[in-house]
């Protein structure tokens, strides 16, 4: 009887783990953060940014209808797409286009590239044209102002360094140089950049808020430890998911929505990140 109880408990635990893993790979949730700053203009108090990262051509509902509806319910002021919208091994530009068309109906969309956009070669030009035709604001190493009422903040977007150089060990330097070459004001600055591993470079350039992805949450998340492995960070990555702060810079890393080299997540549900800015005055 004791052996039967043990076997039953083991079997039940195994079934629950399988169900938990399946659910955690096939559904997406929303993770909400608030970021306070006394540098924010009063008009931007409660300003919402929805972050879509690392979709990798994954589908949540037909043509990502469930995902689009999830974002719509959050009523964001803008939607930031922080790279790897497609996957270089299974590129489906048509699927990406339909999803983006749904998003622009909800809010203005801003987009920066990821490494997978660089890896699809000449196909990227087709993807970019589809995004531009849909009304997406593509931020390739440039800045612009976001306006609300009569006040403004600055939005900066960095192109993924995989477009320019194949030596990944210097990507941090490449991104820091790119950021230094962009004309900026003294206004509150939101940076869109695919790669969280370059956080020190962003902080050195006095960015207020960085929105990033790429790490896939560490793929397998372990209790009390965090992510197990991430691109360009290796085992037990320092910047896998959540909020990080250094000096006056805050970085929020999305766990993303899709997978690439490793097809399964564990204890790491796909997410849409929603950041609400709070004027602290």
C-alpha positions as CSV (number, residue, x, y, z in Angstrom):
1,X,0.0,0.0,0.0
2,X,2.9,2.4,0.9
3,X,4.6,1.7,-2.5
4,X,1.3,2.3,-4.3
5,X,0.8,5.6,-2.6
6,X,4.4,6.7,-3.4
7,X,3.9,5.7,-7.1
8,X,0.6,7.5,-7.2
9,X,2.2,10.6,-5.8
10,X,5.1,10.5,-8.2
11,X,2.7,9.9,-11.2
12,X,0.4,12.8,-10.1
13,X,3.4,15.1,-9.7
14,X,4.7,14.1,-13.1
15,X,1.3,14.8,-14.7
16,X,1.0,18.2,-13.0
17,X,4.5,19.2,-14.2
18,X,3.7,18.2,-17.8
19,X,0.4,20.1,-17.7
20,X,2.1,23.1,-16.1
21,X,4.8,23.1,-18.8
22,X,2.3,22.7,-21.6
23,X,0.2,25.6,-20.2
24,X,3.3,27.7,-19.7
25,X,4.3,27.3,-23.3
26,X,1.0,27.7,-25.0
27,X,-0.5,30.7,-23.2
28,X,0.8,34.3,-22.7
29,X,0.3,36.5,-19.7
30,X,0.8,40.2,-18.8
31,X,3.5,41.4,-16.4
32,X,3.0,44.9,-15.1
33,X,5.7,47.2,-13.8
34,X,5.7,50.8,-12.6
35,X,8.7,53.1,-13.0
36,X,8.8,56.4,-11.0
37,X,10.9,59.4,-11.9
38,X,11.0,63.0,-10.9
39,X,12.3,63.7,-14.4
40,X,9.0,62.8,-16.0
41,X,6.8,65.6,-17.2
42,X,3.4,65.7,-15.5
43,X,1.6,64.9,-18.7
44,X,3.3,61.5,-18.8
45,X,2.0,60.4,-15.4
46,X,0.4,57.0,-15.9
47,X,1.7,56.7,-19.4
48,X,1.6,53.1,-20.5
49,X,4.1,51.2,-22.8
50,X,3.3,47.7,-23.8
51,X,6.4,45.7,-24.8
52,X,6.3,42.9,-27.3
53,X,9.6,41.0,-27.5
54,X,11.0,37.8,-29.1
55,X,7.8,36.6,-30.7
56,X,9.8,34.4,-33.1
57,X,6.8,33.8,-35.3
58,X,5.0,32.0,-32.4
59,X,1.2,32.1,-32.7
60,X,-1.2,32.6,-29.8
61,X,-4.6,32.1,-31.4
62,X,-5.1,32.3,-35.2
63,X,-2.9,35.1,-36.5
64,X,-2.1,36.0,-32.9
65,X,-5.6,37.2,-32.2
66,X,-5.4,36.3,-28.5
67,X,-2.2,38.1,-28.1
68,X,-3.5,41.2,-29.9
69,X,-6.6,41.2,-27.7
70,X,-4.5,40.8,-24.6
71,X,-2.5,44.0,-25.5
72,X,-5.7,45.9,-26.5
73,X,-7.2,45.3,-23.0
74,X,-4.2,47.1,-21.4
75,X,-5.0,50.3,-23.3
76,X,-1.3,51.3,-23.9
77,X,-0.3,54.7,-25.1
78,X,2.4,53.1,-27.3
79,X,3.5,49.6,-28.2
80,X,7.3,48.9,-28.2
81,X,8.4,45.9,-30.3
82,X,12.0,45.1,-29.1
83,X,13.2,42.6,-31.7
84,X,13.0,39.1,-33.0
85,X,9.5,39.5,-34.3
86,X,10.4,36.7,-36.7
87,X,12.6,33.6,-36.5
88,X,15.4,33.0,-39.0
89,X,14.7,29.3,-39.2
90,X,11.0,29.6,-39.8
91,X,10.5,33.1,-41.1
92,X,6.9,33.9,-41.8
93,X,6.7,37.6,-42.8
94,X,3.0,37.3,-43.6
95,X,2.1,36.2,-40.1
96,X,4.2,39.0,-38.6
97,X,2.4,41.5,-40.9
98,X,-1.1,40.4,-39.9
99,X,-0.2,40.7,-36.2
100,X,1.4,44.1,-36.6
101,X,-1.7,45.3,-38.5
102,X,-3.8,44.3,-35.4
103,X,-1.4,46.1,-33.1
104,X,-1.4,49.5,-34.9
105,X,-5.2,49.5,-34.5
106,X,-4.6,49.6,-30.7
107,X,-1.8,52.2,-30.4
108,X,1.2,53.7,-32.2
109,X,3.9,51.0,-32.6
110,X,7.7,51.6,-32.3
111,X,10.1,48.8,-33.4
112,X,13.8,47.9,-33.1
113,X,15.5,44.9,-34.7
114,X,16.9,41.9,-33.0
115,X,19.5,39.4,-34.1
116,X,17.0,37.2,-36.0
117,X,16.1,40.2,-38.2
118,X,19.8,40.4,-39.0
119,X,20.1,36.7,-39.7
120,X,17.3,36.6,-42.3
121,X,19.5,38.6,-44.7
122,X,17.8,40.2,-47.7
123,X,14.4,39.1,-46.3
124,X,14.7,41.9,-43.7
125,X,14.0,44.5,-46.4
126,X,10.7,42.8,-47.2
127,X,9.8,42.7,-43.5
128,X,10.7,46.4,-43.0
129,X,8.6,47.4,-45.9
130,X,5.6,45.6,-44.5
131,X,6.1,47.2,-41.1
132,X,6.4,50.7,-42.7
133,X,3.3,50.2,-44.8
134,X,1.4,49.2,-41.7
135,X,2.4,52.5,-40.0
136,X,5.1,51.1,-37.6
137,X,7.8,53.6,-36.5
138,X,11.1,51.8,-37.1
139,X,13.9,53.1,-34.8
140,X,17.2,52.3,-36.3
141,X,19.9,54.2,-34.4
142,X,17.9,57.3,-34.0
143,X,15.8,59.4,-31.5
144,X,12.5,61.2,-31.6
145,X,10.2,62.9,-29.2
146,X,7.0,61.5,-27.7
147,X,4.4,64.1,-27.1
148,X,1.5,64.2,-24.7
149,X,-0.3,67.5,-24.2
150,X,2.3,70.2,-24.5
151,X,5.2,68.1,-23.0
152,X,7.7,65.7,-24.4
153,X,10.0,62.9,-23.6
154,X,12.6,61.2,-25.8
155,X,12.5,57.8,-27.4
156,X,15.7,56.2,-28.7
157,X,16.0,53.0,-30.7
158,X,19.1,51.0,-31.4
159,X,19.6,48.7,-34.3
160,X,20.8,45.2,-33.3
161,X,24.7,45.0,-33.6
162,X,24.4,41.7,-35.5
163,X,23.7,43.8,-38.6
164,X,27.1,45.5,-38.3
165,X,29.5,43.0,-36.8
166,X,29.8,39.3,-36.3
167,X,32.0,39.4,-33.2
168,X,29.6,39.2,-30.4
169,X,32.1,39.9,-27.7
170,X,32.3,43.6,-28.8
171,X,28.5,44.1,-29.1
172,X,28.4,46.1,-25.9
173,X,31.0,48.5,-27.2
174,X,29.1,48.8,-30.5
175,X,25.9,49.6,-28.8
176,X,27.6,52.2,-26.5
177,X,29.1,53.9,-29.5
178,X,25.8,53.9,-31.4
179,X,24.1,55.4,-28.4
180,X,26.8,58.1,-28.0
181,X,26.4,59.1,-31.7
182,X,22.6,59.7,-31.4
183,X,21.6,63.3,-30.9
184,X,19.8,63.5,-27.6
185,X,18.2,66.2,-25.4
186,X,18.2,66.4,-21.6
187,X,14.6,65.1,-21.5
188,X,13.5,61.8,-19.9
189,X,14.9,59.1,-22.2
190,X,13.3,55.7,-23.0
191,X,15.7,53.4,-24.9
192,X,14.5,50.4,-27.0
193,X,17.3,47.9,-27.4
194,X,17.1,44.2,-27.9
195,X,20.1,43.2,-25.8
196,X,20.0,43.4,-22.0
197,X,23.6,42.1,-21.6
198,X,24.8,45.6,-22.6
199,X,23.1,47.2,-19.6
200,X,26.4,48.8,-18.3
201,X,26.7,50.6,-21.7
202,X,23.2,52.0,-21.5
203,X,23.8,53.2,-17.9
204,X,27.0,54.9,-18.9
205,X,25.1,57.0,-21.4
206,X,22.5,58.2,-18.8
207,X,19.5,56.6,-20.2
208,X,16.5,56.7,-17.8
209,X,14.6,53.6,-18.9
210,X,15.7,50.7,-21.1
211,X,13.2,48.2,-22.5
212,X,14.8,45.0,-23.7
213,X,14.3,41.2,-24.3
214,X,16.6,38.6,-26.0
215,X,17.2,36.5,-22.9
216,X,13.9,34.5,-23.1
217,X,13.7,34.6,-19.3
218,X,16.7,32.3,-19.1
219,X,14.6,29.6,-20.9
220,X,14.3,27.3,-17.8
221,X,13.5,29.2,-14.6
222,X,14.5,27.6,-11.3
223,X,13.0,28.6,-8.0
224,X,15.2,31.0,-6.0
225,X,17.8,31.0,-8.8
226,X,16.2,32.4,-11.9
227,X,17.0,31.7,-15.5
228,X,19.3,28.9,-16.5
229,X,20.7,30.0,-19.8
230,X,20.4,33.0,-22.2
231,X,21.9,34.0,-25.5
232,X,25.2,35.9,-25.2
233,X,25.1,35.5,-21.4
234,X,25.5,31.8,-21.0
235,X,24.6,29.9,-17.8
236,X,22.8,31.7,-15.0
237,X,22.5,35.0,-16.9
238,X,22.8,38.2,-14.9
239,X,20.0,39.9,-16.9
240,X,17.3,37.3,-17.6
241,X,14.0,38.9,-16.7
242,X,12.5,41.7,-14.6
243,X,13.9,45.0,-13.3
244,X,17.5,46.1,-12.9
245,X,18.9,49.4,-11.7
246,X,22.3,51.1,-11.9
247,X,22.9,54.7,-11.1
248,X,19.9,56.5,-12.6
249,X,19.1,53.9,-15.2
250,X,16.3,51.3,-14.9
251,X,16.2,48.4,-17.3
252,X,13.1,46.1,-17.7
253,X,13.8,42.8,-19.5
254,X,10.9,40.9,-21.0
255,X,10.9,37.1,-20.9
256,X,9.5,37.3,-24.4
257,X,6.9,35.3,-26.2
258,X,8.6,32.7,-28.4
259,X,11.5,30.3,-28.4
260,X,14.3,29.8,-30.9
261,X,17.1,27.3,-30.4
262,X,15.6,25.6,-27.4
263,X,11.9,24.9,-28.3
264,X,10.5,24.5,-24.7
265,X,10.3,26.7,-21.7
266,X,10.0,25.6,-18.1
267,X,8.4,27.7,-15.3
268,X,8.8,30.6,-17.7
269,X,5.4,31.6,-19.2
270,X,5.5,33.9,-22.3
271,X,4.7,37.5,-21.4
272,X,3.6,40.8,-22.6
273,X,5.3,43.5,-20.4
274,X,3.3,46.7,-19.6
275,X,5.3,49.5,-18.1
276,X,3.4,52.4,-16.4
277,X,5.4,55.6,-16.0
278,X,4.8,57.6,-12.8
279,X,5.7,61.2,-12.4
280,X,7.3,61.5,-8.9
281,X,6.9,65.1,-7.9
